[in-house]
Amino acid sequence: MHPLRHPRNAIFVGLIFVAAGLVYWGVQAFAGWPVDYAGTTMLLLLGVATAIMAYVLIAGSPND
């Protein structure tokens, strides 16, 4: 059985990290602290990479 009915739904796996990056940025910005743009960018790009990786793994898995 396929873990996801449609491999394009793998983007939701990456959205977890994108949401974490936005929360990470938002807390710093709204609290008045200096914003760590490197960490925010890294979390956002980690989300993109994770979504692509999940898509490739799910699309390539057999449909048993």
C-alpha positions in Angstrom: 0.0 0.0 0.0 1.3 3.4 -0.9 2.0 5.6 2.1 0.4 8.6 0.4 -2.4 8.3 -2.2 -0.8 10.9 -4.4 3.0 11.6 -4.3 2.3 15.3 -4.8 1.0 15.4 -1.2 4.6 15.0 -0.1 4.7 18.8 -0.1 2.9 18.7 3.3 6.0 17.0 4.8 8.1 20.0 3.7 5.5 22.5 4.9 6.3 21.5 8.5 9.8 22.9 8.2 8.6 26.0 6.3 6.1 26.7 9.1 8.8 26.2 11.7 11.0 28.7 9.9 8.2 31.3 9.7 7.5 30.8 13.5 11.2 31.1 14.2 11.4 34.4 12.2 8.1 35.7 13.6 9.0 35.2 17.3 12.3 37.1 16.8 10.8 39.9 14.7 7.8 40.6 16.9 9.7 40.3 20.2 12.2 43.0 19.0 15.2 40.7 19.1 17.8 40.7 16.3 16.6 38.3 13.6 18.8 35.3 12.7 18.2 35.4 8.9 20.7 32.5 8.4 18.7 30.2 10.6 15.4 31.3 9.0 16.7 30.7 5.5 18.1 27.3 6.5 14.8 26.2 7.9 12.9 27.4 4.8 15.3 25.6 2.4 15.2 22.5 4.6 11.5 22.4 4.0 11.9 22.6 0.3 14.6 19.9 0.3 12.5 17.6 2.5 9.5 18.0 0.3 11.5 17.1 -2.8 13.1 14.1 -1.0 9.7 12.8 0.2 8.3 13.1 -3.3 11.2 11.2 -4.8 11.0 8.5 -2.2 7.2 8.1 -2.4 7.1 8.3 -6.2 9.8 5.6 -6.5 8.3 3.2 -4.1 6.4 0.1 -5.4 2.6 0.1 -5.3 2.1 -3.2 -3.4 
